[in-house]
Amino acid sequence: MTGQKKPFSRRKGLLLFIAGIIVTIILIYPFNKAVSYTSTNEYCISCHVHDHAVDSWRLSPHVDNETGIGVRCVDCHLPPKGHGYLAAKIKHGSKDLYGFYFKDSADYKWESKRTAEKANLFTYEESCKKCHTNLYPPDLSTKGVDSHIHYEQADDEMTCLNCHMHTGHFDPNYKHAQNTEFGEAQGEKEIFTEPAQVTKFEDYTEKIPGTSVMFNMKAIKGGEFVMGSPEKEPFREKDESPQHKIKVSPFFMAEIEVSWNEFLAWFNATASEGRKEEDKNQPEVDAMTGATPPWGAPDQGWGKGKRPAITMSHFAATQYCRWLSAVTGKHYRLPTEAEWEYAARGGTETPYFFKGSPKDYSALTFWNKWFGADTAVINSYAIYKENSDGKTQLPDRVMPNPFGLKNMVGNVAEFCSDWYAPNAYQSIKDGVVDPKGPARGREHVIRGGSWRSDASELRSAARDYTQTKAWLKTDPQIPKSKWWYSDQNYVGFRVVCEPDSGLIK
């Protein structure tokens, strides 16, 4: 019949099918070749120009091992196929190419990226599990078993990198074990036999008997100040109000945060489980025990000496003060929150004790985030996210505040003696003398911001608090350590000393 379509022949259909296969092969083959080539170590290295990453990878157990098995870059930094491999490759590849062609690698802050928090953004848990299918091999230690049990029970908040951060890139300073050999105090050769004698309310240099360690204390005259932040202060939080006029009695405060030299003097003197024999040069302190060996390297490999001590618990800080009081015959302790803010302000009432508004320096504002800020002033007084290179720094990097105190903001945040409460200021009355905060609580106040803080967190009134559970997340010990925080590297402390009543006139 005219107008009727002819049946589609099987032969033409077969030819079209074969043609489709050929076209698909022609298209897929170069695509797969491109995917394969851009997944080689050589290609990754050609784009990622930070040599330390390549060198540390070659020294890692992923490459330098007895089996001869070599783990490629993409084996860790891309998920396995079937888990979003191509999507992740496009995402990371686009970002890497942009950085390679439009950024200067010399400006990258590599040190700040060597953290589990950052590494989890471009390392995949599925990739770890693909190779490490048995979490309980025969040679796994008891603590390793405990740690892996904890990992499985808390898999919603933990990753492999929390404990095995440097498996893929070797770090000689990293230690994933109990560190029974950690720390020797460093100082001058002279061994002090007596502490400083304080006969006037003025600055003095304390000398720790039996050690070569000394540190400066500043005399802080008492006075009155307004504690907290006004409603119009940029970046203020609700727990900084209401403001109150507070009176603070005179006290001595350390010029800098407690250094590793100072902290290790206590650590090495108060022998505890797994430690060496007591040093005969150290004064005997009855009924005083010290910290058990830490897990890993508390100094993070950044160095000790005069750098601020970190990763100790709030309890350890209070025990240090107790020991220091015993060996010097004075009354050392942590500052109250009121004392800390009074000292940090140095007689000022502005957000910082130096010139400028938080909006001038904060990277959280649109203009500063995209165009940068003039940070010459704040860089002179604080070690924070923009100038810290991702770690603590020596105290001589900054100038002191009006009271002669260094790093009151930045470098490391500092423990206070007060329990934290978001509404603590509501129970304070104007004119109160030396308030000490709530009578009880779960976490303690920390103040001052740190090397990883934005400028907005360095305000004199800014408050924060300890996070004990989160800071012990990867501690494999049962029970967990009361001396060390395994997951905190930005909080330390400084000491205050109560003057004898006869010194104050």
NUZAMI-994226 format. One record per residue: x negated, y, z of N, C-alpha, C, O in turn; residue in three letters. Coordinates in steps of 0.1 Angstrom, whole numbers, plus 5000, padded with zeros to 4 digits. Layout:
BEGIN
XYZXYZXYZXYZALA...
REM end
This chain:
BEGIN
499249885000500050005000499150125000498150135007MET499650224992498850354992498850425005499950425012THR497750485009497650555022497350475034497150525045GLY497250335032496950255043495350245045494650225036GLN494950265058493450255061492950115060493650015063LYS491750105054491149975053490549925067490050005074LYS490649805070490049755083488549785083487849775074PRO488149825095486749855098485949725097486149635105PHE485049715088484249595086483349565097482749655103SER483249435100482349395110480849425107480049455116ARG480549425094479149455090478749595093477749625099ARG479749695090479449835094479349855109478449935113LYS480149785116480149795131478849745136478249805145GLY478349635131477049585135475949675132475049695140LEU475949735120474949825116474849955125473849995129LEU476050005128476150115138475650075152474950155158LEU475949965156475449915169473949905170473349955179PHE473349845159471949835158471249965158470249995164ILE471850055150471350195148471350265162470450335165ALA472450245169472550305183471450255192470850335200GLY471150125191470150065200468750125196467950165205ILE468550145183467250195178467150345183466050375188ILE468150415181468150555185467850565200467150655205VAL468550485208468450485222466950455226466450515235THR466450345219465050305222464050425219463150455227ILE464350485208463450595204463550715214462550775216ILE464750735220464850845229464350805243463650885250LEU464650675247464250635261462750605262462150635273ILE462150555251460750515252459850635256459150625266TYR459950745249459050865253459550925267458650975274PRO460850915270461250955283460650875294460050935304PHE460650745292460050655303458550675303457950675314ASN457950695292456450725291456150855299455150865306LYS456950955297456751085304456951065319456151125327ALA458050995323458250965337457050895343456650925354VAL456550795336455450705340454150795342453450785352SER453950875331452650955332452651055343451651075350TYR453851125345453851225355454051165369454051245379THR454051035370454050975383452650915387452550845397SER451650935378450350885382449650975392449951095393THR448650925399447951005408447151115401447051225406ASN446651075389445851175382446651305379446251415380GLU447951275375448751395371449151475384449151595384TYR449451405395449751475407448551565412448751675415CYS447351505411446251575415445951695406445451795411ILE446251685394445951795384446851915388446452035385SER447951895394448852005397448652055412448652175415CYS448551955421448351985435446852005437446051915438HIS446452135439445052175439444452175452443352225454VAL445152135463444552135476443752015478444351905481HIS442452025477441551915477441651835490441451715490ASP441851905502441951835514442951725514442751625521HIS444051745507445151645507444651515499444951405503ALA443951535488443451425481442351355489442351225489VAL441451425495440351365502440951285514440551175517ASP441851345521442451275533443251155529443351055536SER443951165517444651045512443750925509444050815512TRP442650955503441650855500441050785512440650675512ARG441050865523440450805536441550735544441250675554LEU442750745540443850695548443950535546443450485537SER444650475556444850325555445650285543445750165539PRO446350385536447150355524446150325512446650265503HIS444950365513443950345503442750275508442350175502VAL442150325519440950265524441350155534441350165546ASP441550035528441949915536441349795530440749795519ASN441449685537440849555534441549475523441049395516GLU442849515521443649435512443449475497443749395488THR442949595495442849645481444049705476444049755464GLY445149715484446349775479446249925480445749975491ILE446649995470446550145470447950195469448650165459GLY448350285478449650355477449450485469448650565472VAL450350495459450250615451450950735457451750715467ARG450750855452451450975457452950955457453650985467CYS453450905445454950905444455550795452456750795455VAL454750695457455250595466455750645479456650585485ASP455250755483455650825496456550945493457450975500CYS456151025483456651155481457851155471458351265468HIS458351035467459551025460460250895466459650805470LEU461550905466462350785471462250665461461950695449PRO462450545465462450435455463550455445464550525447PRO463350385433464350395423465650325428465650225435LYS466750395425468050355431468450435443469550415448GLY467550525447467750605459467650755455467250835464HIS467950785443467850925438466450965434465951075435GLY465750865427464350885423464251005413463451095415TYR465050995402464851095392465351235397464651335393LEU466351245405466851375410465751435419465451555418ALA465151355427464051405436462851445428462151545431ALA462551365417461451395409461651535402460651615401LYS462851555397463151685390463051795400462451905397ILE463651775412463651885422462151925426461852035426LYS461451825430460051845435459151895424458351985425HIS459351835412458451865400458652015396457752085393GLY459952055396460252195392459552295402459052395398SER459652265415459152345425457552355424456952455425LYS456952235421455552225420455052295408453952365409ASP455752285397455252355385455352505386454552585382LEU456452555393456652695395455452745404454852845401TYR455152665414454052715423452652715416451852795418GLY452552615407451252605400451052715390449852765389PHE452052755383451952865373452153005378451653095372TYR452853015389453253155393452753195407452953305412PHE452053105414451553135427450053105428449553035420LYS449453175438448053155440447853055452448253085463ASP447252945449447152835459446252885471446352825482SER445452985469444653035480445453105491445053125502ALA446653145487447553215497448453115504449153155514ASP448352985501449252885508448652865522447452865524TYR449552855531449252825545449352675548450352625553LYS448252605543448352455543448452405557449252305560TRP447852465567447852415581449252415586449652315593GLU450052515583451452525588452352415582453452395587SER451952355571452752255565452452115570453152015566LYS451452095578451051965583451751935596451151905606ARG453051935595453851895606454951795602455251795590THR455451715611456551625607457751695602458451645593ALA458051805608459251885604459151925589460151915582GLU457951965585457752005571457651885562458251875551LYS456851785566456551665558457851585555457951515545ALA458851585564460051515562460851565550461751505545ASN460551685546461251745534460751695521461451695511LEU459551625521459051575508458451435510457551395503PHE458851365521458451225523459651155526460551205534THR459851035521461150965522461050835530460250755529TYR462050825540462150715549462350585541461850485545GLU463150595530463450475522462150415516461950295514GLU461150505513459950465507459050385518458450285515SER459150435530458350365541458950225543458250125544CYS460250215543460950095546460749995535460849875537LYS460650045522460449955511459249865513459249745509LYS458149925518456849855519456749785533456349675535CYS457149865543457049815557458449745561459249805568HIS458649625557459849555559459949495573461049465578THR458749475579458749405592458249505602457049535602ASN459149555611458749645622458049575633457549645642LEU458049445634457449375645456449265641456749145643TYR455349315635454349215631453649145643453749205654PRO453049035641452548955653451449035661451349015673PRO450749125655449649195662450149335667449249405672ASP451449355667451949485673451849485688452149385694LEU451249595693451149605708452449615715453549645708SER452449605728453649615736454249755735455449765733THR453449855735453849985734454450015720455350085718LYS453849945710454349955696455749895695456549955688GLY455949785702457249725702458249815708459349835703VAL457849875720458749965727459150085718460250125717ASP458150135711458350245702459250215690460150295687SER459050095684459950065673461350035677462250055670HIS461549975689462849955695463550095696464750105693ILE462750185702463350325704463650385690464650455689HIS462850365680463050415667464450355661465250435655TYR464650225663465850165657467050215665468150225659GLU466950245678468050285685468350435683469550485685GLN467350515679467550655676467250695662466750795659ALA467650605652467350625638468050745632467650795622ASP469050805639469650915634468951045637469251155631ASP467951045646467151165649465651145648464951235651GLU465251025644463850995643463450945629464350875623MET462250975624461750915612460450855615459850875625THR459950785605458650715606457550825609456550795616CYS457750945603456651045604456551105618455551165622LEU457651085627457551135640456351075648455651135656ASN456050945644454850885651453650855641452550845646CYS453950845628452950805619452650915609452550895597HIS452551035614452451155606451151155597451251195586MET450051095602448851105595448450965589447250945586HIS449350885587449050755580448750775565447850715560THR449450855559449250885544448050975542447450965531GLY447751065551446651155549445851155562446351205573HIS444651095562443851065574443451195581443051295574PHE443651195594443151315602442351255613442851185622ASP441051285614440151225624440451265638440151195647PRO441151375639441551425653442851365658443251385669ASN443551295649444851235653444651105660443851025656TYR445451085670445350955678446750915682447450985689LYS447150795677448450745680448250625690448450515687HIS447950665702447650575713447450655726447350775725ALA447450585737447150645749445650695749444750615747GLN445450815752444150885751443450895765443550995772ASN442750785768442150775782440850855782440250865793THR440350905771439150985771439351125768438451195764GLU440551175769440851315765440251415774440451415787PHE439551505769439251635775438051635785438051565795GLY437151725783436151765792436151915793436151985782GLU436251975804436252125806435052185800433952125802ALA435152295793433952365787433852505794434852575796GLN432652535797432452665803430952695804430152635797GLY430552795812429152825814428552715822429252635828GLU427152715823426452615830426552625845426452525852LYS426752745850426752765864427952685870429052705865GLU427752615881428852545888429152635900428352655909ILE430452685901430752765912431052685925431652575924PHE430652745936430852675948431952745957432452685966THR432252865953433252935961434253015951433753055940GLU435453025955436353105946436153255948435353295956PRO436853335940436653475941437253525955438253475959ALA436553625960437053685973437753815969437253905963GLN439053825972439953935969440154015981440953975990VAL439654135982439854225994440554345991440954426000THR440854375978441654485974442654445963442454345956LYS443654525962444654495951444154565938444554675934PHE443254485932442654535919442254405911442354295916GLU441954435898441654315890440454235895439554295902ASP440554105893439454025898439253905888440053875880TYR438053835889437753725881437753605891436953585899THR438653505888438753385896437653285892437453275880GLU437153215901436153115898436652985905436852975917LYS436752885897437252755902436152675908435252625900ILE436152655921434952575927434852435922435752375918PRO433552395920433252265915433252265900433052155894GLY433452375893433452375879432752505874432252585882THR432652515861431952635855433052725849432752805841SER434352705853435452775847435852895855435952895867VAL436053015848436553135854437553205845437453175833MET438353285851439353355843439753485850439553495862PHE440153585842440453715847441953725852442853675845ASN442153795863443453825868443653975868442754055872MET444854025864445154165864446054205875447054125878LYS445854315882446654365893447854435886447654545880ALA449054385888450254445882451054515894451654445902ILE451054645893451754725904453254695903453754685892LYS453854695914455354675914456054795908455454895906GLY457254775905458054885899459454845896459954735899GLY460154935889461554915885461654925870460955005864GLU462454835865462654835850464054775847464654715855PHE464454805834465754745830465454615823464854605812VAL466054505829465854375823466954335813468154365816MET466554275802467554245792467454335780466554425780GLY468354315770468354405758469654475757470654425761SER469554595751470754675748471554605737470954535729PRO472854635736473654575725473254605711473454535702GLU472554725709472254765696470854715692470354745681LYS470154645700468854595697468954485686469654385688GLU468154495675468254395664467854255669466954245676PRO468654165665468354015667468553975682468253865685PHE469154065690469454025704470353905705471153885696ARG470353835716471253715718472053745730471753835739GLU473153675732474153705743473553675756473853735766LYS472553585757471953545770471053655775470453635786ASP470853765768469953865772470753985779470154095781GLU471953955782472854065788473654005799473853885800SER474354095807474254235807472854285813472254215821PRO472454405809471254465814471354505829472454535833GLN470254495836470354535850468954605854467954565848HIS469054695863467854765868467254675879467954655889LYS466054625877465454535886464254595893463554675887ILE463954555905462754595912461854465913462254365917LYS460554495910459554385911458454425920457954535919VAL458054335930456954355939455654345932455554275922SER454554395937453254385931452854235930453154155939PRO452054205920451554065918450354075909450154165902PHE449553965910448453945900448953855889449653765891PHE448453885877448853795865447653775857446753855855MET447453645852446353615844446353695831447353715824ALA445153745827444953825815445353745803445953805793GLU445153615802445453535791446253405796446253375807ILE446753335786447453215789446453105794445253115790GLU446853015802445952915808445252845796445952785788VAL443952845796443152785785442952635787443252585798SER442452575777442152435779440952415789440952325796TRP440052515789438952505799439552495813439152415821ASN440552585816441152585829442052465832441952405843GLU442852425822443752315824442952185826443352095834PHE441952165818441152045819440352035832439951925836LEU440052155838439352145851440252075861439851995869ALA441552095860442552025869442651885864442651785872TRP442851865851443051725845441851635849442151515852PHE440651685848439551595851439251585866438651485871ASN439851675874439551665889440551575896440251515906ALA441751575891442851495898443051365891444051345884THR442151275894442151145887443451075889444051075900ALA443951005879445150925880444950805872443850765868SER446050735869446050605862445250605850445450695841GLU444250515848443450515836442350615835441650615825GLY442150695845441150805844439850755851439850655857ARG438750835849437450795854437450825869438350885874LYS436350795875436250815890436150965893435751045885GLU436650995905436651135909435251195909434351135914GLU435151315904433851385904433551435918434351505925ASP432351405923431951445937431851595938431851645950LYS431651665927431551805928432851875930432951995933ASN433951805928435251865929435751865944435551765951GLN436351975948436851975962437951875964438751845954PRO438051815975439051715978440351785981440451885989GLU441451735975442751795977443651675981443951595973VAL444051685994444851575999446151555992446851655989ASP446551435990447851395985448151465972449351495969ALA447151485964447351545951446951455939445751415939MET447851425931447551345919447751425907448351525906THR447051375896447151445884447751365873448351265875GLY447751415861448451355849447851225845446651205846ALA448651135841448251015835447751045821448051155816THR446950965814446450995801447551035791448550965791PRO447251125783448351165773448451065762447550985760PRO449451075754449650995742449251085730449851185727TRP448151035723447751115712446751225716446051215726GLY446651335708445751445711446551565715447051635706ALA446651605727447451715731447051845725447851935723PRO445751865721445351985715445651985700445352085693ASP446251885694446651875680445451875671445651885659GLN444251865676443051875668442652015664441752045656GLY443352115671443052255668441852305675441352415672TRP441452235686440352285694440852315708441952345710GLY439852305717440152335731439452465735439752575730LYS438552455745437852575749438852685755439552655764GLY438752805749439552915754440952925747441753015750LYS441252835738442552835732443552795743443252725752ARG444752845742445752815752446152665753446252605742PRO446152615765446552475766448052455763448852545765ALA448352345756449752315752450052175754449252095758ILE451352135752451952005753452051945767452651845768THR451652015777451851975790453351995794453952085788MET453851925803455251945808455352065818454352105823SER456552105820456752215830456352165844455752235852HIS456552035846456151975859454551975860454052015871PHE453851945849452451945850451952085852450952105859ALA452552185846452152325849452352365863451452435869ALA453352325870453552355884452552285892452152335902THR452152165889451152085896449752145894448952145904GLN449552205883448252275881448252395890447152415897TYR449352465891449352585900449152545915448452605922CYS449752425918449552375932448152345935447652375946ARG447452275925446052245927445152365927444252375936TRP445452455918444652585918444752655931443752715936LEU445952655937446152725950445252655961444652715969SER445252525960444552445970443052465969442352485980ALA442452475957441052485956440552625957439352645960VAL441352725956440952865957441452925970440953035974THR442352865977442852925989443853045987444053125996GLY444353055975445253155972446653095969446852975970LYS447653175965448953125962449253155947449753255943HIS448853055938449153065924450452995921450752895928TYR451153045911452452975907452753035893452053115887ARG453852975888454353025875455153165878455653185889LEU455153255868455853375870457453355870457953265863PRO458153435877459553435876459853505862459053575857THR461053485858461453545845461453705846461053765837GLU461853755858461753895860460353955859460054055853ALA459453885866458053925866457453915852456754005848GLU457853815845457253795831457753915822456953975815TRP459053945822459454055814458954185818458654265809GLU458854215831458254335836456854345831456354455826TYR456054235832454654245827454554255812453654325807ALA455454185805455454195790455754335785455054385775ALA456654405791457054535787455954635789455754735782ARG455154615800454054705803454554845805453754945801GLY455654865810456155005812457055065801457455175802GLY457254985790458055035779459454985780459754895788THR460355045772461755015772462254975758463454945756GLU461354965749461654935735461554785733461154715741THR462054735721461954585718460654525720460554415725PRO459554595716458254555718457454655726457954765728TYR456354615732455554705739454654795730453954885734PHE454654755717453954835706455054895697456254865699PHE454654975688455555055680456254965669455654865665LYS457454995666458154925656459454855660459554825672GLY460354835651461554765654461454625648460654595639SER462154525654462154385648462554385634462054295626PRO463354475629463754485615462554525606462454485594LYS461554595612460354635605459454515601458854505591ASP459554405610458554295609459154165606458454075601TYR460454145609461054015608461153965593461554045584SER460753845591460853785577462353745575462653695564ALA463153755584464553725583465453825575466553795571LEU464853945574465554055567465354035552464353985548THR466354075544466254045530465054115524464254055516PHE464854245527463654315521462354245524461554225515TRP462154225537460854165541460654025536459453985533ASN461753945534461553815529461053815515460253725511LYS461553905507461253905493460053995489459353975479TRP459954105497458954205493457854225503456854295501PHE457954155515456954165525457154295534457954375531GLY456354295544456454405554455054455558454054385556ALA455054575563453754635568453654585582454254635591ASP452754485584452654415597451354445604450954375613THR450654555600449354595606449454605621448554565628ALA450554675626450654695640450954565648450254535657VAL451954495644452254365651451154265650450954195660ILE450454265639449254175638448154205648447354115651ASN448154325653447054365662447354315676446454305685SER448654285679449054245693449654105694449754065705TYR449954035683450653915685450153805674449853845663ALA450053685678449853575669451253505667451753455677ILE451753515655453053455652453053395639451953375633TYR454253355634454353275621453553335610452953265602LYS453553465608452953535597451453545597450853565586GLU450853525608449353535608448653425616447453435619ASN449353325620448753225629448053105621447353035627SER448353095608447752985601448252855606447552745605ASP449452855612450052725616449452665629449652545631GLY448852745638448252685650447952795660448052915656LYS447652755672447252855682445852915678445152865670THR445653035684444453105681443753145694444353145704GLN442453185693441753235705442253365709442753445701LEU442253395722442853515728442253645723442853755723PRO441053645718440353765714440853815700440353915695ASP441753745694442353785682443253905683443553975673ARG443753935695444754045697444254145708443354115716VAL444954255707444654365717445654345729446754285727MET445254395741446154375752447354475752447354575745PRO448354445761449454545762449054645773447954645778ASN449954745776449554855785449054805799448454885806PRO449454685803449054635816447754555815447254495824PHE447154545803445854475801446054325798445054255800GLY447254285795447554135793447554105778448154175770LEU446953995774446853955760447853845757448053755766LYS448353845745449253745741450553725750451053615751ASN451053835755452253825762453353785753454353725757MET453253825740454153775730453353705719452253755715VAL453753585715453053515705452053415710451953405723GLY451353355702450353245704451053125710451253025703ASN451353125723452253015728453253085737453053185743VAL454453025736455553065746455153025760454252935761ALA455753075770455253055783456353015793457453065793GLU456052905801456952865811457152965822456253035826PHE458352985826458653055838459152965849459552845846CYS459253005861459652925872461252905873461752815879SER461952995867463452995868464052885860463552845849ASP465152835866466052745858466752835847467052955850TRP467052775836467652855825469252835826469752735829TYR469852945824471352955823471653065813471153175814ALA472553035803472853145793473553265800473553375794PRO474153245811474953355818474153395831474853455839ASN472953375831472153405844472253545848472253585859ALA472253635838472153785841473553835847473553935853TYR474553755845475853805850475953805865476753875871GLN475053725872475053715886474053805893473953815905SER473353885884472253975889472954115892473754155884ILE472554175903473154305906472054415905470854385907LYS472454535901471454645900470754665913471354655924ASP469454685912468654715924468054595931467354615941GLY468454475926467954355933466454355932465854395922VAL465754295942464354285943463854145941464354055947VAL463054125931462453995928463453885926463453785933ASP464353895917465353785914464653665909463653665902PRO465153545913464553415909465453325901465153215899LYS466553375896467353295887468253205894468353205906GLY468953115886469853015892469152925902467952895901PRO469952875912469452785922469152645917468352575923ALA469752605906469552475900469852475885470452575880ARG469452375878469652365864469052245858468452155866GLY469052235845468452115838467152155831466252075830ARG467152275826465952315818465452445824466252525830GLU464152475821463552595826463452705815463352675803HIS463352825819463152945810461752935804460752905811VAL461652965791460352995785460453135778461553165773ILE459453205777459453345772458253365763457253295763ARG458453465754457353525747457153485732456353545725GLY457853375727457553335714456153275712455453265721GLY455853225700454653155698454153175684454553255676SER453053095681452453095668453453065656453153095645TRP454552995659455452955649456753045648457653015641ARG456753145656457953225658457953345648456953395643SER459253375644459453495636459253615645459353605657ASP459053735640458853855647459953885656459853945667ALA461253845652462353875660462353805673463053845683SER461653695674461553615687460553665696460353605707GLU459753765692458753815701459153935709458353995716LEU460453975708460954085716460754055731460853945735ARG460454165738460254155753461454085760461254015770SER462654105755463854055762464253915757465153855763ALA463653865746464053735740463853625750462753615757ALA464853535751464753415760464853285753465453275742ARG464253185759464353055753464252955765464152995777ASP464352825763464352725774463752595769463652565757TYR463252515779462652385776463752295770464952315772THR463252195763464152095757463551955759463051895750GLN463651915772462951795777463251675768462251605764THR464451645766464851525758464251525744463651435739LYS464451635737463951655723462351645723461851595714ALA461751705733460251715734459651575738458451565737TRP460451485741459851345745460451245735460451125738LEU460851285724461551195714460651075710461050965709LYS459351105707458451005702457550945712456650865709THR457750975725456950915736457350775737458550745741ASP456450675734456850535734456850475748457150355750PRO456350545758456250495771457550475779458450555777GLN457650375787458850345795458450335809457750235812ILE458850425818459550555815458650655808457450635808PRO459350755802458550855795457750935804458050955816LYS456650995799455751075807456451195813457251265807SER456051225826456551345832455451455831455651565836LYS454351415826453151505825453051575811452551685810TRP453451505801453151555787454451545779455251455780TRP454551645770455651655760455051605747454151675741TYR455451485742454851435730455251515717454551505707SER456351585718456851655706456951805708457951865703ASP456051865714456052005716454652055716453752015723GLN454352155707453052205706452952355706452052415700ASN453952425711453952575710454252635724454552755724TYR454252565735454552625748453352595757452852485758VAL452952695764451952685775452452765787453652765790GLY451452825794451852905806450752995810449552965806PHE451053095818450053175825450453175839451553165843ARG449453205848449653195862449853345868449253435862VAL450553345879450553465887450053435901450053315905VAL449553525908449053505922449753605931449653725928CYS450253555942450853645951449853705960449053635966GLU449753845961448753905969449053895984450253885988PRO448053885992448253886007448854016011448654126004ASP449754016021450454136025449454246029449854366027SER448354216034447354316038446754396026446254506028GLY446854346014446254416002447154525997446754615990LEU448454516000449454615995449654726005450054706016ILE449354846001449454966010450655046005450855156011LYS
REM end
